[in-house]
Structures are given as C-alpha cells and as structure tokens.
Amino acid sequence: METKSNDIEIVKVQVFSSHKVISLNIEGITHEESMVFPNGEANCMNWILGHLIYIRNAFLNILGEESVWDGEKFSCYNRGEIPLERKDELVSFEELKSYLQQSQDKLEAKIISIEKFAPETINDIAIFCLHEIYHSGQLGYLRRILGKPGAIK
C-alpha cells in the first residue's frame, strides 16, 4: 500500500489536532459566555470561533471544496471586522459549533482522499494551519478568562 506524501500527512495531523483543541476549549461554553468581550473590547469567543470557520471556508475552497456557509451572510466574522461593532450579527454559539463540525467533516474527507496538494496551494495551506493554531490558543485563554478550568491537560 502506498503511503501519503509527507505534506498531506502533516496537514492531516494539524487539521485533526486543531479540531481537538478547538472542541475542548469551547466545550461547556454557553452562548452568553461566548459573547463576553474581555476588557470590554478584546474579541469574544463567539467571534473567534466564527472567524475560524470563515477562514476554514477559504481553506476548503483552495482544496476544491464548497464552503459550509455563505461568506456574505457571515461577513461579520471576516478578518479585519470589528466584532464589537457587529455583535448583533453574531449567530448562536450552538449554530457555530454545527458549522465547525461540518467544516471538519469536509476537511477530513478531502485530506483523506487527496493524492497531492497543488504546488501553488502549499503556502496558503501552511498559513491556514498556522491560523488554526493561533486562534485555538486564544480560545484556551478566553476559556480561563471566563472562569472555566483549562481544557488542555
């Protein structure tokens, strides 16, 4: 049996591990808690999770897959947006969790089935992985700020 190329295996581990970290960090968080803006202005957990999904859609698109949501409708989660100014547009945390799972299912299915990455996508794929790591760590800090025990042991 032929093994996958190293780059696909590395991305597969990143995608599976990031999802585990994100899931642990958002576990037991209510919608109300997800809407808390630390210091009255730092990004809330709801926006960070929505933003992760927003960028995951671009990741899916680069891999030739459809987005899990309409980027126009969810534009409040785009990079550069100011969540505090658009907080009325943020959707329920449970809805975000559902979109997270949909994006994960699509990413995993694609990465498991793919033969190789197009060379021109490698840079973007590496940045997508970094993006997930960066924001999943923020979710961990927000969890502690909300008074919850750390999820990563």
Buried (B, 14 or more C-beta within 10 A) or exposed (E): EEEBEEBBEBBBEBBEBBBBBBBBBBEEBEBEBBBBBEEEEBBBBBBBBBBBBBBBBBBBEBBEBEBBBEEEEBEBBBEEBEBEEBBEBBBEBEEBBBBBEBBBEBBBEBBEEBEEBEEEBEEBBBEBBEBBEEBBEBBBBBBEBBEBEEBEE
